[in-house]
Amino acid sequence: MPASQATIATASASRYLQQLCKHWSHKFAVEFTPQRGTIPFDTTRTCTLDASTDQLALRVEAAATLERMQGVVIEHLKRFAFREDFGDVRWTRA
């Protein structure tokens, strides 16, 4: 399945990971700890998040809508992190 990843520098990585996972947990079978989360949007689209003390690593896997899923995840993250400016997030193919 096509995948891409991005890393965002932030001291609030764990908080954002948990906010994103809790946000989507009402619709999807989300699993998360303060350090790692998995959001299975459906059988063909998944987002995995890893938090460290200074960065949030994102990995999106999507069969046909990879770029759209990247945008959805980043848009939600930016809403939660409105006090931080992540600038233009760069995704790389995995």
Buried (B, 14 or more C-beta within 10 A) or exposed (E): EBBBBBBBEBEBBBBBBBBBBEBBBEEBEBEBEEEBBBBBBEEEBBBBBBBEEEEBBBBBBBEEBBEEBBBBBBEBBBEBBEEBEBEEBEBEEE
